[in-house]
Amino acid sequence: MSDQLIIFDTTLRDGEQSPGASMTKDEKLRIARQLERLKVDVIEAGFAASSNGDFEAVQAIANAIKDSTVCSLARTNDRDIARAAQALQGAQRARIHTFIATSPLHMEKKLRMTPEQVHEQAKLSVRFARNLCGDVEFSAEDGYRSDMDFLCRVIETAIDEGATTINVPDTVGYAIPELYGNFIRELRERVPNADKAIWSVHCHNDLGMAVANSLAGVKIGGARQVECTINGLGERAGNCSLEEIVMAVKTRRDYFGLDVRVDAQHILAASRMVSQTTGFVVQPNKAVVGANAFAHASGIHQDGVLKARDTYEIMRAEDVGWSTNKIVLGKLSGRNAFKQRLNDLGVVLESEGDINSAFLRFKELADRKSEIFDEDILALVSDEGVIRHDEQFGFVSLAQRSETGERPHAVVVFTVQGKEVRGESDGNGPVDATLKAIEGHVKSGAEMVLYSVNAISGSTESQGEVTVRLQNAGRVVNGVGSDPDIVVASAKAYLSALNKLQSKADRVAAQG
């Protein structure tokens, strides 16, 4: 048994399946660079066959990433697999990840295939993938609810055909740690060629046990790869959390006896980047990356920590990147300091013009607030269009009037395909009036299903970060906007969501 645990990050694929969490190619590439900086072993960049946009994102990541394996998901059919191989051609290390459901429920109700048909399709698809790529992962979707005998047969065949990694997902989050660990162990004991492949776990969090189940799969079952996402991002209740897996194995090496390649000091930057890109706010009491993860309110706790940190802290805040945010930029900071901070945050801008544009926006923000934190920089780069191009809608200016006893009124100037237009409306409050002014002109017909506000840093002059989730014709998108003026941030977020609604990229539901 290897003492190395492989970290397989699927934030850009499974994480993106969260309603509203879809990302642009540039956003995906930026996060992939941060994952490479984090020294993640495998980056699942997307599902190349699902859309032209996802193909281009996988291709761009494959061409840019040098130190991590780049992976694309594919269903067990020749078209998907060939498309994945094509997207991965530029990768220094590539992996094709192909999957098919093996549980009786999924085979009958979803696939409408017999077990023999599923077995044959798995066999032929792994063989086809192996001829295109030396590194092939096979996943038995809903594996935990599959018949043991049948699953053993399918996995044995997949390994015979050249699969180098075998993944047994708890696709619906049904597992219990001890039972799941024993399930993986029994599979490994019963599959004759089990030692010819690395075994992987992929657990969802529907019962809040994704991390516990994954660790049980490792400790009890002998798995040596964990599939996870930054912040536990994912559809429904989310996926196994990368930061929790990594820090559990690092902190309790005495128990697990395993090493991970991940450089934990970049965890917090990755967490914030994913949160601000998708608009999925990290809860304050989230383990490792939450704002309160290393805070102590109890007097007894505070006294203990002041005397000796290890009385109440089992890991150091700086080990996961918290200390890096103490250095702040201000209006006297120069272009080189700003450029270096972008580099430290894993933000790569394509041209000097983009850097200059970002620096000008930074200076404008610095005139409005005295200290600029890392979160502010990530927000202004992603929000203000520096790394996005060809958007249909763009914010220009806002004027609003609101006073007690009077109905609020807003006038918004924004661009539609480069041409300035003006929207005007009353509303129940300044935000309501502002968004109605935009919608009254655009007439998107979208339903707002979420509006949330989050302070980016901890003072009254903090930028407000607004997330707007819109739903229209079966599509759900998130828009994120930030500004010291929360009403302006709301307008930016709404326009951002409208831009995503305009995208024609098709999404194809994939394995969980």
C-alpha positions as semicolon CSV with decimal commas, in nm:
position;residue;x (nm);y (nm);z (nm)
1;M;0,000;0,000;0,000
2;S;0,123;0,344;-0,094
3;D;0,162;0,603;0,183
4;Q;0,073;0,883;-0,062
5;L;-0,287;1,008;-0,078
6;I;-0,380;1,151;-0,418
7;I;-0,598;1,463;-0,407
8;F;-0,833;1,477;-0,705
9;D;-1,005;1,816;-0,725
10;T;-1,335;1,835;-0,912
11;T;-1,435;2,193;-0,827
12;L;-1,436;2,284;-1,195
13;R;-1,655;1,989;-1,293
14;D;-1,870;1,849;-1,012
15;G;-1,853;2,172;-0,813
16;E;-1,974;2,364;-1,116
17;Q;-2,290;2,151;-1,119
18;S;-2,422;2,354;-0,825
19;P;-2,721;2,559;-0,950
20;G;-2,576;2,896;-1,054
21;A;-2,212;2,800;-1,006
22;S;-2,119;2,772;-1,374
23;M;-1,798;2,958;-1,461
24;T;-1,651;3,120;-1,770
25;K;-1,341;2,978;-1,936
26;D;-1,124;3,255;-1,790
27;E;-1,264;3,198;-1,441
28;K;-1,199;2,825;-1,468
29;L;-0,846;2,886;-1,588
30;R;-0,776;3,123;-1,299
31;I;-0,901;2,868;-1,044
32;A;-0,704;2,590;-1,216
33;R;-0,385;2,795;-1,178
34;Q;-0,460;2,834;-0,808
35;L;-0,518;2,459;-0,777
36;E;-0,182;2,401;-0,944
37;R;-0,025;2,643;-0,696
38;L;-0,196;2,440;-0,423
39;K;-0,019;2,131;-0,570
40;V;-0,338;1,937;-0,625
41;D;-0,248;1,605;-0,790
42;V;-0,537;1,587;-1,038
43;I;-0,755;1,873;-1,165
44;E;-1,082;1,761;-1,322
45;A;-1,117;2,056;-1,557
46;G;-1,465;1,979;-1,689
47;F;-1,682;1,764;-1,908
48;A;-1,544;1,835;-2,255
49;A;-1,834;1,680;-2,448
50;S;-2,104;1,875;-2,264
51;S;-2,063;2,200;-2,461
52;N;-1,820;2,391;-2,679
53;G;-1,755;2,623;-2,386
54;D;-1,658;2,337;-2,157
55;F;-1,440;2,185;-2,429
56;E;-1,255;2,515;-2,469
57;A;-1,212;2,547;-2,092
58;V;-1,068;2,195;-2,060
59;Q;-0,841;2,264;-2,357
60;A;-0,717;2,594;-2,214
61;I;-0,646;2,437;-1,875
62;A;-0,471;2,139;-2,037
63;N;-0,243;2,376;-2,227
64;A;-0,168;2,598;-1,925
65;I;-0,120;2,354;-1,634
66;K;0,222;2,190;-1,604
67;D;0,248;2,046;-1,251
68;S;-0,088;1,869;-1,208
69;T;-0,263;1,600;-1,409
70;V;-0,553;1,750;-1,607
71;C;-0,863;1,533;-1,635
72;S;-1,184;1,546;-1,839
73;L;-1,502;1,355;-1,759
74;A;-1,670;1,145;-2,030
75;R;-1,969;0,916;-2,040
76;T;-1,904;0,562;-2,161
77;N;-1,946;0,634;-2,530
78;D;-1,691;0,688;-2,805
79;R;-1,799;1,046;-2,882
80;D;-1,753;1,170;-2,525
81;I;-1,421;0,990;-2,483
82;A;-1,282;1,112;-2,815
83;R;-1,390;1,467;-2,732
84;A;-1,215;1,445;-2,394
85;A;-0,896;1,313;-2,555
86;Q;-0,903;1,595;-2,809
87;A;-0,943;1,861;-2,539
88;L;-0,656;1,711;-2,340
89;Q;-0,405;1,693;-2,626
90;G;-0,194;1,982;-2,493
91;A;-0,164;1,846;-2,139
92;Q;0,172;1,734;-2,004
93;R;-0,019;1,477;-1,796
94;A;-0,372;1,387;-1,906
95;R;-0,644;1,163;-1,767
96;I;-0,976;1,052;-1,916
97;H;-1,240;0,982;-1,652
98;T;-1,525;0,772;-1,788
99;F;-1,831;0,660;-1,594
100;I;-2,153;0,460;-1,610
101;A;-2,414;0,386;-1,345
102;T;-2,408;0,038;-1,191
103;S;-2,685;0,042;-0,928
104;P;-3,007;-0,148;-1,010
105;L;-3,209;0,171;-0,963
106;H;-2,997;0,379;-1,201
107;M;-2,962;0,104;-1,462
108;E;-3,338;0,043;-1,475
109;K;-3,482;0,391;-1,429
110;K;-3,216;0,619;-1,576
111;L;-3,015;0,420;-1,828
112;R;-3,289;0,170;-1,918
113;M;-3,015;-0,085;-1,973
114;T;-2,965;-0,441;-1,851
115;P;-2,667;-0,524;-1,631
116;E;-2,508;-0,711;-1,920
117;Q;-2,540;-0,406;-2,145
118;V;-2,381;-0,185;-1,878
119;H;-2,098;-0,433;-1,830
120;E;-2,028;-0,446;-2,203
121;Q;-2,041;-0,069;-2,244
122;A;-1,800;-0,020;-1,954
123;K;-1,564;-0,275;-2,107
124;L;-1,561;-0,123;-2,457
125;S;-1,538;0,236;-2,333
126;V;-1,242;0,177;-2,101
127;R;-1,068;-0,007;-2,386
128;F;-1,135;0,283;-2,623
129;A;-1,017;0,542;-2,369
130;R;-0,701;0,342;-2,291
131;N;-0,605;0,352;-2,658
132;L;-0,626;0,734;-2,650
133;C;-0,473;0,807;-2,309
134;G;-0,237;0,619;-2,079
135;D;-0,417;0,734;-1,763
136;V;-0,782;0,621;-1,746
137;E;-1,014;0,642;-1,448
138;F;-1,335;0,438;-1,439
139;S;-1,624;0,535;-1,211
140;A;-1,921;0,317;-1,124
141;E;-2,184;0,586;-1,068
142;D;-2,399;0,516;-0,761
143;G;-2,146;0,245;-0,687
144;Y;-2,227;0,227;-0,316
145;R;-2,587;0,122;-0,390
146;S;-2,478;-0,137;-0,649
147;D;-2,494;-0,515;-0,617
148;M;-2,157;-0,631;-0,485
149;D;-2,120;-0,928;-0,721
150;F;-2,207;-0,725;-1,029
151;L;-1,987;-0,433;-0,924
152;C;-1,690;-0,666;-0,871
153;R;-1,737;-0,804;-1,222
154;V;-1,755;-0,459;-1,383
155;I;-1,450;-0,331;-1,194
156;E;-1,245;-0,641;-1,273
157;T;-1,323;-0,594;-1,642
158;A;-1,241;-0,221;-1,630
159;I;-0,899;-0,297;-1,481
160;D;-0,839;-0,573;-1,736
161;E;-0,912;-0,320;-2,011
162;G;-0,656;-0,072;-1,874
163;A;-0,824;0,146;-1,612
164;T;-0,551;0,278;-1,383
165;T;-0,786;0,428;-1,122
166;I;-1,114;0,280;-0,996
167;N;-1,361;0,520;-0,836
168;V;-1,654;0,398;-0,623
169;P;-1,879;0,699;-0,563
170;D;-2,141;0,750;-0,297
171;T;-2,327;0,956;-0,555
172;V;-2,632;1,037;-0,343
173;G;-2,467;1,074;0,000
174;Y;-2,632;0,760;0,140
175;A;-2,328;0,599;0,300
176;I;-2,230;0,566;0,666
177;P;-1,852;0,584;0,736
178;E;-1,796;0,236;0,881
179;L;-2,020;0,070;0,622
180;Y;-1,865;0,259;0,333
181;G;-1,511;0,181;0,446
182;N;-1,597;-0,188;0,473
183;F;-1,765;-0,177;0,133
184;I;-1,446;-0,047;-0,032
185;R;-1,235;-0,301;0,156
186;E;-1,459;-0,590;0,047
187;L;-1,442;-0,476;-0,316
188;R;-1,063;-0,465;-0,302
189;E;-1,051;-0,810;-0,144
190;R;-1,289;-0,967;-0,395
191;V;-1,168;-0,812;-0,722
192;P;-0,880;-1,040;-0,836
193;N;-0,679;-0,766;-1,009
194;A;-0,750;-0,496;-0,748
195;D;-0,378;-0,435;-0,696
196;K;-0,339;-0,322;-1,058
197;A;-0,527;0,006;-0,998
198;I;-0,547;0,292;-0,750
199;W;-0,880;0,297;-0,566
200;S;-1,066;0,624;-0,528
201;V;-1,359;0,756;-0,323
202;H;-1,605;1,026;-0,425
203;C;-1,863;1,110;-0,157
204;H;-2,151;1,357;-0,150
205;N;-2,264;1,540;0,160
206;D;-2,640;1,483;0,171
207;L;-2,622;1,351;0,528
208;G;-2,326;1,568;0,624
209;M;-2,080;1,277;0,616
210;A;-1,888;1,322;0,289
211;V;-1,554;1,388;0,459
212;A;-1,607;1,116;0,719
213;N;-1,709;0,864;0,452
214;S;-1,410;0,954;0,235
215;L;-1,167;0,915;0,524
216;A;-1,325;0,581;0,613
217;G;-1,278;0,473;0,253
218;V;-0,912;0,561;0,290
219;K;-0,844;0,420;0,637
220;I;-1,069;0,113;0,638
221;G;-1,105;0,050;0,267
222;G;-0,751;0,126;0,153
223;A;-0,843;0,387;-0,107
224;R;-0,553;0,611;-0,207
225;Q;-0,735;0,886;-0,395
226;V;-1,001;1,122;-0,261
227;E;-1,220;1,324;-0,498
228;C;-1,319;1,655;-0,345
229;T;-1,390;2,023;-0,408
230;I;-1,283;2,357;-0,266
231;N;-1,530;2,466;0,006
232;G;-1,720;2,139;-0,051
233;L;-1,884;2,303;-0,352
234;G;-2,126;2,080;-0,540
235;E;-2,485;2,008;-0,629
236;R;-2,743;1,947;-0,356
237;A;-2,557;1,951;-0,021
238;G;-2,219;1,954;-0,193
239;N;-1,912;1,732;-0,217
240;C;-1,636;1,620;0,012
241;S;-1,437;1,928;0,117
242;L;-1,075;1,939;-0,003
243;E;-0,953;2,160;0,280
244;E;-1,103;1,931;0,545
245;I;-0,957;1,614;0,389
246;V;-0,611;1,767;0,351
247;M;-0,593;1,912;0,700
248;A;-0,740;1,598;0,860
249;V;-0,469;1,383;0,701
250;K;-0,195;1,635;0,778
251;T;-0,306;1,700;1,137
252;R;-0,370;1,334;1,221
253;R;-0,081;1,177;1,036
254;D;-0,030;0,970;1,350
255;Y;-0,357;0,792;1,265
256;F;-0,370;0,791;0,885
257;G;0,003;0,749;0,821
258;L;-0,034;0,920;0,483
259;D;0,132;1,208;0,304
260;V;-0,039;1,461;0,077
261;R;0,141;1,675;-0,178
262;V;-0,091;1,974;-0,125
263;D;0,073;2,299;-0,008
264;A;-0,182;2,393;0,257
265;Q;-0,067;2,756;0,277
266;H;-0,259;2,823;-0,045
267;I;-0,587;2,673;0,079
268;L;-0,741;2,999;0,199
269;A;-0,663;3,184;-0,126
270;A;-0,824;2,901;-0,324
271;S;-1,128;2,905;-0,097
272;R;-1,179;3,278;-0,138
273;M;-1,125;3,266;-0,513
274;V;-1,387;2,994;-0,558
275;S;-1,630;3,168;-0,325
276;Q;-1,603;3,504;-0,498
277;T;-1,613;3,353;-0,847
278;T;-1,925;3,147;-0,787
279;G;-2,101;3,369;-0,533
280;F;-2,128;3,078;-0,287
281;V;-2,039;3,240;0,045
282;V;-1,837;3,035;0,295
283;Q;-2,023;3,004;0,625
284;P;-1,833;3,167;0,916
285;N;-1,807;2,842;1,115
286;K;-1,686;2,635;0,819
287;A;-1,390;2,418;0,917
288;V;-1,044;2,544;0,811
289;V;-1,158;2,831;0,584
290;G;-1,451;2,990;0,770
291;A;-1,403;3,337;0,919
292;N;-1,445;3,193;1,271
293;A;-1,233;2,883;1,216
294;F;-0,954;3,021;1,435
295;A;-1,155;3,271;1,643
296;H;-1,199;3,231;2,019
297;A;-1,484;3,409;2,196
298;S;-1,493;3,222;2,527
299;G;-1,279;3,383;2,797
300;I;-1,151;3,044;2,908
301;H;-1,051;2,960;2,551
302;Q;-0,887;3,299;2,499
303;D;-0,685;3,259;2,819
304;G;-0,569;2,915;2,715
305;V;-0,469;3,023;2,362
306;L;-0,276;3,321;2,496
307;K;-0,078;3,091;2,727
308;A;-0,026;2,815;2,469
309;R;-0,191;2,804;2,127
310;D;-0,217;2,427;2,121
311;T;-0,454;2,429;2,418
312;Y;-0,741;2,498;2,176
313;E;-0,584;2,503;1,829
314;I;-0,494;2,172;1,666
315;M;-0,350;2,348;1,359
316;R;-0,203;2,693;1,299
317;A;-0,403;2,952;1,110
318;E;-0,096;3,049;0,906
319;D;-0,055;2,688;0,790
320;V;-0,365;2,723;0,572
321;G;-0,293;3,079;0,458
322;W;-0,465;3,306;0,706
323;S;-0,156;3,511;0,787
324;T;-0,105;3,615;0,423
325;N;-0,409;3,842;0,442
326;K;-0,261;4,062;0,716
327;I;-0,057;4,261;0,461
328;V;-0,280;4,522;0,300
329;L;-0,241;4,754;0,006
330;G;-0,347;5,118;0,000
331;K;-0,363;5,420;-0,228
332;L;0,014;5,474;-0,199
333;S;0,090;5,121;-0,321
334;G;0,254;5,107;-0,661
335;R;0,183;4,908;-0,975
336;N;0,457;4,654;-0,903
337;A;0,319;4,579;-0,556
338;F;-0,027;4,537;-0,705
339;K;0,105;4,313;-0,983
340;Q;0,293;4,099;-0,729
341;R;-0,022;4,061;-0,519
342;L;-0,215;3,947;-0,827
343;N;0,055;3,687;-0,885
344;D;0,043;3,576;-0,520
345;L;-0,333;3,530;-0,553
346;G;-0,296;3,319;-0,867
347;V;-0,454;3,582;-1,093
348;V;-0,296;3,584;-1,438
349;L;-0,402;3,869;-1,667
350;E;-0,338;3,818;-2,036
351;S;-0,189;4,155;-2,130
352;E;-0,028;4,467;-1,992
353;G;-0,347;4,648;-2,088
354;D;-0,550;4,423;-1,860
355;I;-0,303;4,479;-1,577
356;N;-0,317;4,856;-1,628
357;S;-0,697;4,848;-1,633
358;A;-0,705;4,645;-1,313
359;F;-0,454;4,880;-1,149
360;L;-0,666;5,185;-1,236
361;R;-0,969;5,022;-1,076
362;F;-0,756;4,938;-0,773
363;K;-0,656;5,304;-0,742
364;E;-1,019;5,415;-0,770
365;L;-1,114;5,174;-0,494
366;A;-0,816;5,284;-0,279
367;D;-0,946;5,642;-0,294
368;R;-1,272;5,519;-0,142
369;K;-1,139;5,288;0,132
370;S;-0,812;5,312;0,322
371;E;-0,705;4,946;0,314
372;I;-0,738;4,698;0,028
373;F;-0,748;4,333;0,127
374;D;-0,694;4,025;-0,087
375;E;-1,070;3,975;-0,106
376;D;-1,107;4,327;-0,247
377;I;-0,854;4,255;-0,520
378;L;-1,018;3,930;-0,622
379;A;-1,355;4,102;-0,626
380;L;-1,248;4,398;-0,838
381;V;-1,066;4,177;-1,089
382;S;-1,354;3,935;-1,135
383;D;-1,638;4,185;-1,097
384;E;-1,519;4,470;-1,313
385;G;-1,470;4,276;-1,632
386;V;-1,091;4,277;-1,638
387;I;-1,082;3,904;-1,708
388;R;-1,416;3,883;-1,887
389;H;-1,474;3,996;-2,241
390;D;-1,760;4,054;-2,484
391;E;-2,028;4,088;-2,217
392;Q;-2,366;4,204;-2,339
393;F;-2,444;4,416;-2,034
394;G;-2,212;4,648;-1,840
395;F;-2,259;4,888;-1,549
396;V;-2,198;5,263;-1,606
397;S;-2,360;5,469;-1,329
398;L;-2,638;5,484;-1,075
399;A;-2,841;5,759;-0,911
400;Q;-3,098;5,674;-0,646
401;R;-3,312;5,866;-0,400
402;S;-3,443;5,717;-0,077
403;E;-3,588;5,886;0,231
404;T;-3,830;5,796;0,505
405;G;-4,193;5,830;0,397
406;E;-4,110;5,855;0,026
407;R;-4,102;5,575;-0,232
408;P;-3,740;5,510;-0,342
409;H;-3,646;5,591;-0,699
410;A;-3,345;5,481;-0,906
411;V;-3,193;5,574;-1,242
412;V;-2,940;5,327;-1,383
413;V;-2,718;5,383;-1,685
414;F;-2,576;5,062;-1,832
415;T;-2,453;4,932;-2,166
416;V;-2,627;4,687;-2,393
417;Q;-2,385;4,552;-2,654
418;G;-2,167;4,859;-2,606
419;K;-2,447;5,116;-2,633
420;E;-2,550;5,315;-2,326
421;V;-2,913;5,293;-2,218
422;R;-3,105;5,439;-1,924
423;G;-3,349;5,261;-1,695
424;E;-3,565;5,429;-1,432
425;S;-3,806;5,292;-1,171
426;D;-3,959;5,323;-0,826
427;G;-3,937;5,034;-0,580
428;N;-3,995;4,916;-0,225
429;G;-3,636;5,007;-0,142
430;P;-3,330;5,143;-0,324
431;V;-3,214;4,795;-0,430
432;D;-3,560;4,696;-0,552
433;A;-3,590;5,022;-0,748
434;T;-3,246;4,972;-0,903
435;L;-3,306;4,616;-1,018
436;K;-3,652;4,706;-1,151
437;A;-3,493;4,992;-1,349
438;I;-3,260;4,742;-1,519
439;E;-3,523;4,471;-1,573
440;G;-3,776;4,725;-1,703
441;H;-3,544;4,793;-1,996
442;V;-3,398;4,445;-2,050
443;K;-3,726;4,252;-2,001
444;S;-3,544;3,922;-1,944
445;G;-3,844;3,763;-1,772
446;A;-3,608;3,596;-1,525
447;E;-3,721;3,506;-1,174
448;M;-3,492;3,605;-0,885
449;V;-3,452;3,304;-0,657
450;L;-3,176;3,440;-0,432
451;Y;-3,045;3,779;-0,323
452;S;-2,768;3,785;-0,062
453;V;-2,523;4,041;0,073
454;N;-2,185;3,966;0,226
455;A;-1,922;4,205;0,364
456;I;-1,590;4,129;0,194
457;S;-1,380;4,245;0,487
458;G;-1,458;4,341;0,843
459;S;-1,523;4,714;0,869
460;T;-1,799;4,962;0,787
461;E;-1,601;5,079;0,483
462;S;-1,583;4,722;0,354
463;Q;-1,695;4,645;0,004
464;G;-2,030;4,475;-0,008
465;E;-2,047;4,161;-0,219
466;V;-2,390;4,084;-0,360
467;T;-2,503;3,755;-0,514
468;V;-2,810;3,748;-0,737
469;R;-2,944;3,413;-0,857
470;L;-3,178;3,421;-1,157
471;Q;-3,381;3,143;-1,311
472;N;-3,523;3,146;-1,662
473;A;-3,636;2,870;-1,898
474;G;-3,479;2,600;-1,681
475;R;-3,144;2,776;-1,646
476;V;-3,013;2,892;-1,306
477;V;-2,726;3,140;-1,290
478;N;-2,545;3,340;-1,023
479;G;-2,428;3,696;-1,071
480;V;-2,179;3,852;-0,831
481;G;-2,104;4,223;-0,788
482;S;-1,899;4,419;-0,538
483;D;-1,871;4,784;-0,445
484;P;-1,847;4,995;-0,128
485;D;-2,201;5,110;-0,221
486;I;-2,427;4,807;-0,172
487;V;-2,686;4,940;-0,420
488;V;-2,421;4,969;-0,691
489;A;-2,300;4,620;-0,603
490;S;-2,658;4,497;-0,646
491;A;-2,681;4,650;-0,993
492;K;-2,350;4,493;-1,094
493;A;-2,461;4,153;-0,963
494;Y;-2,789;4,168;-1,156
495;L;-2,612;4,263;-1,479
496;S;-2,358;3,986;-1,421
497;A;-2,641;3,733;-1,388
498;L;-2,807;3,866;-1,705
499;N;-2,478;3,818;-1,890
500;K;-2,467;3,454;-1,783
501;L;-2,828;3,403;-1,889
502;Q;-2,730;3,526;-2,235
503;S;-2,463;3,255;-2,264
504;K;-2,579;2,976;-2,494
505;A;-2,345;2,714;-2,348
506;D;-2,542;2,395;-2,293
507;R;-2,495;2,197;-1,975
508;V;-2,516;1,818;-1,963
509;A;-2,585;1,652;-1,629
510;A;-2,295;1,428;-1,533
511;Q;-2,195;1,179;-1,267
512;G;-2,207;1,312;-0,912
